[in-house]
Amino acid sequence: MIVIGYFLFQFAYDKFPAFATAADDVIKLVKSFYAEYGLWATIGAIGFICMAVWALGEELKRKERWKEAMKEMMK
């Protein structure tokens, strides 16, 4: 998965200038955060962002299932 992600990143970086600009900004942000706070804080921040995105996705799925259940009950 990591190797595929790396090659997809390189492909997008080479083919799409807007992606390259955004990726450079994100890399600069992560490097400065790492330089100031260290490895564990950087890993923690990335983990927190990943968990937050996952939790938002789960909440949206739950709301969609609830809407579907309500629609079925109204039939």
C-alpha positions as CSV (number, residue, x, y, z in Angstrom):
1,M,0.0,0.0,0.0
2,I,2.8,2.4,0.9
3,V,4.6,1.7,-2.4
4,I,1.4,2.2,-4.4
5,G,0.7,5.4,-2.5
6,Y,4.2,6.7,-3.2
7,F,4.0,6.0,-6.9
8,L,0.5,7.6,-7.1
9,F,1.9,10.6,-5.3
10,Q,4.8,10.9,-7.7
11,F,2.5,10.5,-10.7
12,A,0.1,13.2,-9.4
13,Y,3.1,15.5,-8.4
14,D,4.6,15.2,-11.9
15,K,1.3,15.5,-14.0
16,F,-0.7,18.1,-12.0
17,P,1.0,21.4,-11.1
18,A,-1.8,22.4,-8.8
19,F,-1.3,19.2,-6.8
20,A,2.5,19.8,-6.7
21,T,1.9,23.3,-5.3
22,A,-0.5,22.0,-2.6
23,A,1.8,19.1,-1.8
24,D,4.8,21.4,-1.3
25,D,2.8,23.5,1.1
26,V,1.7,20.5,3.1
27,I,5.2,19.1,3.2
28,K,6.6,22.5,4.3
29,L,3.9,22.7,7.1
30,V,4.7,19.1,8.3
31,K,8.5,19.8,8.3
32,S,8.1,23.0,10.3
33,F,5.8,21.3,12.8
34,Y,8.3,18.4,13.1
35,A,11.2,20.8,13.6
36,E,9.4,22.7,16.3
37,Y,7.6,19.9,18.2
38,G,9.4,16.7,17.4
39,L,8.6,13.2,16.1
40,W,5.9,12.1,18.6
41,A,3.9,15.3,18.4
42,T,4.0,15.1,14.6
43,I,2.8,11.5,14.6
44,G,0.1,12.3,17.1
45,A,-1.1,15.3,15.1
46,I,-1.3,13.1,11.9
47,G,-3.0,10.4,13.8
48,F,-5.5,12.8,15.3
49,I,-6.4,14.2,11.8
50,C,-6.8,10.6,10.5
51,M,-9.1,9.7,13.4
52,A,-11.1,12.9,13.0
53,V,-11.7,12.2,9.3
54,W,-12.7,8.6,10.1
55,A,-15.1,9.7,12.8
56,L,-16.7,12.3,10.6
57,G,-17.2,9.6,7.9
58,E,-18.7,7.2,10.4
59,E,-21.1,9.9,11.6
60,L,-22.2,10.6,8.1
61,K,-22.8,6.9,7.5
62,R,-24.9,6.7,10.7
63,K,-27.0,9.7,9.7
64,E,-27.6,8.2,6.2
65,R,-28.6,4.9,7.8
66,W,-31.0,6.8,10.1
67,K,-32.5,8.6,7.1
68,E,-33.0,5.3,5.3
69,A,-34.6,3.7,8.3
70,M,-37.0,6.7,8.7
71,K,-37.9,6.5,5.0
72,E,-38.7,2.8,5.4
73,M,-40.8,3.4,8.4
74,M,-42.9,6.0,6.6
75,K,-43.8,3.6,3.8
